[in-house]
Amino acid sequence: MATRTNPLQFIQQVRAEVAKVVWPTRREVLLTTVMVFIMATLTAIFFFLVDWIIRSGLQLLLNVVG
């Protein structure tokens, strides 16, 4: 069973761990944000095209059969 830590020790441990965090620079955040928007746009375009191709194919098939 885990031993309980008193609140003061807990806060000290949290501060020690937060001090180890390497925060990204403003430039890194900006670049990754732009990359996410680009990838989301490309994904949306891809699925739009796949949907359009499937829809067109089904309409063509149904018009030939019907």
Backbone as a ProteinNet text record, in pm:
[ID]
protein_1_A
[PRIMARY]
MATRTNPLQFIQQVRAEVAKVVWPTRREVLLTTVMVFIMATLTAIFFFLVDWIIRSGLQLLLNVVG
[TERTIARY]
84.8	0	89.2	50.8	129.8	121.7	234.1	233.6	177.4	113.8	54.4	160.2	153.8	245.8	170.5	236.2	166.2	158.7	64.3	41.6	165.6	247.2	366.4	464.5	485.3	574.5	517.9	387.3	323.1	347.2	327.4	347.7	493.2	585.4	727.3	758.6	701	723.8	664.6	546.5	483.9	569.5	618	702.5	831.1	888.8	1011.4	984.5	870.7	837.5	806.8	734.8	702.3	830.3	928.5	1055.4	1128.8	1102.1	1167.2	1104.1	986.3	914.5	988	1005	1064.6	949.5	918.4	806.7	848.1	757.9	793.1	804.8	884.6	899.3	775.7	763.1	650	652.1	771.5	786.3	743.2	781	740.8	589.1	527.9	381.9	314.7	364.5	307.7	321.9	440.8	463.4	375.5	365	282.1	134	91.5	-47.4	-77.3	12.5	-4.4	-6.8	81.9	84.9	-46.6	-103.5	-231.3	-341	-346.2	-447.2	-428.6	-303.5	-277.8	-322.2	-285.8	-323	-474.5	-541.4	-687.2	-752.3	-699.4	-752.7	-731.9	-611.6	-584.1	-672.4	-693.5	-779.9	-923.8	-971.7	-1108	-1123.6	-1023.5	-1028.9	-1029.1	-944	-937.5	-1072.8	-1133.5	-1261.2	-1373.6	-1367	-1464	-1454.6	-1331.3	-1312.6	-1355.7	-1322.1	-1363.7	-1516.4	-1580.2	-1725.9	-1786.6	-1728.6	-1779.1	-1766	-1651.1	-1629.3	-1728.1	-1746.7	-1840.8	-1982.9	-2020.9	-2156.1	-2179.2	-2081.8	-2094.6	-2104.6	-2022.2	-2026.7	-2159.5	-2214.9	-2345.3	-2456.5	-2452.2	-2553.7	-2546.3	-2425.6	-2407.7	-2460	-2427.7	-2473.1	-2624.3	-2685.8	-2830.6	-2902.9	-2841.8	-2902.1	-2893.7	-2785.7	-2770.4	-2868	-2882.9	-2972.3	-3117.5	-3148.7	-3288.6	-3342.8
-118.4	0	124.6	225.3	347.8	428.7	488.8	573.4	709.6	771.6	904.2	1011.1	1112.8	1225.4	1343.8	1415.6	1532.1	1640.9	1733	1834.5	1918.4	1951.3	2031.6	1954.8	1827.1	1745.5	1731.6	1713.4	1699.2	1823.6	1940.6	2066.6	2080.4	2042.2	2048.7	1953.8	1835.6	1739.2	1788.8	1848.2	1901.9	2013.1	2102.3	2212.1	2159.3	2055.8	1996.2	1935.1	1868.8	1807.8	1913.7	2019.2	2126.4	2197.6	2206	2269.8	2189.1	2059.1	1973.5	1985.8	2043.1	2052.7	2147.8	2104.2	2191	2246.5	2373.9	2436.5	2475.7	2460.7	2498.5	2650.2	2690.4	2833.8	2884.3	3013.6	3073.9	3033.2	3028.6	2989.3	2844.3	2754.9	2614.3	2598.9	2672.3	2665.8	2716.5	2825.8	2882.9	2785.5	2727.3	2634.5	2510	2453.9	2333.6	2366.5	2484.5	2525.5	2537.9	2600.1	2614	2476.6	2387	2251.1	2177.8	2194.3	2129.1	2181.9	2313.4	2369.5	2320.8	2312.4	2263.2	2117.7	2033.8	1892	1874.3	1954.5	1945.7	1984.6	2087.1	2130.3	2022.3	1965.5	1860.2	1737.7	1703.2	1589.9	1617.5	1738.8	1775.2	1768.1	1817.7	1812.2	1667.1	1584.5	1443.2	1375.2	1391.4	1325.2	1383.6	1512.6	1571.2	1504.9	1487.7	1425.7	1279.3	1205.4	1065.2	1056.5	1142.3	1143.9	1177	1276.6	1318.5	1205.4	1135.6	1024.6	911.8	875.2	767.4	807.5	933	981	981.1	1028	1031.6	891	801.2	662.9	596.9	619.9	562.2	621.5	752.5	814.9	759.1	742.1	686.2	543.6	465.4	326.7	318.4	401.3	399.6	449.2	543.8	592.1	486.4	408.4	302.7	190.5	152.9	44.2	87.5	208.9	255.5	299.7
0	0	0	-74	-85.2	43.5	79	198.3	162.5	257.9	234.5	254.8	171	178.2	236.2	325.9	380.4	273.6	288.2	183.6	149.2	245.9	219.5	131.5	161	78.8	-62.8	-70	-200.1	-285.2	-228.3	-301.5	-344.1	-258	-293.1	-408.9	-405.9	-513.4	-645.9	-637.8	-759.1	-817.3	-734.1	-782.4	-845.3	-784.5	-839	-976.9	-993	-1121.9	-1227.6	-1188.9	-1284	-1329.4	-1241.4	-1278.2	-1384.5	-1394.5	-1494	-1633	-1640.7	-1768	-1861.9	-1986	-2087.6	-2170.8	-2152.2	-2221.3	-2361.7	-2460	-2597.2	-2611.5	-2708.7	-2734.2	-2809.1	-2814.9	-2886	-3033.8	-3092.5	-3232.8	-3253.5	-3164	-3175.1	-3167	-3076.3	-3062.5	-3189.4	-3242.6	-3365.3	-3482.6	-3498	-3608.3	-3597.7	-3479	-3465	-3483.9	-3442.5	-3463.9	-3613.1	-3686.1	-3831.3	-3897	-3853.1	-3909.2	-3884.7	-3766.6	-3735.5	-3827.4	-3848.4	-3937.7	-4081	-4126.6	-4261.8	-4274.7	-4178.8	-4184.5	-4175.5	-4092.9	-4082.1	-4214.6	-4279.8	-4409.4	-4515.6	-4520.3	-4617.4	-4593.1	-4468.2	-4435.4	-4478	-4451.9	-4492.5	-4644.4	-4717.8	-4864.3	-4912.2	-4852.5	-4889.9	-4871.4	-4754.1	-4729	-4814.8	-4845.7	-4937	-5073.8	-5122.9	-5253.7	-5254.3	-5148.7	-5140.8	-5138.2	-5060.7	-5053.1	-5189.9	-5257.3	-5388.2	-5490.8	-5489.1	-5583	-5556.4	-5430.7	-5397.4	-5434.8	-5402	-5434.5	-5585.2	-5661.2	-5807.5	-5864.4	-5811.5	-5857.7	-5829.3	-5712.2	-5677.9	-5763	-5786.8	-5872.2	-6013.9	-6065.5	-6198.3	-6204.3	-6102.6	-6095.6	-6088.5	-6005.5	-5989.7	-6114.8	-6186.2	-6312.2	-6421.4	-6422.6	-6523.8	-6495.4	-6367.9	-6330.4	-6342.3	-6301.9	-6295.9	-6421.6
[MASK]
++++++++++++++++++++++++++++++++++++++++++++++++++++++++++++++++++

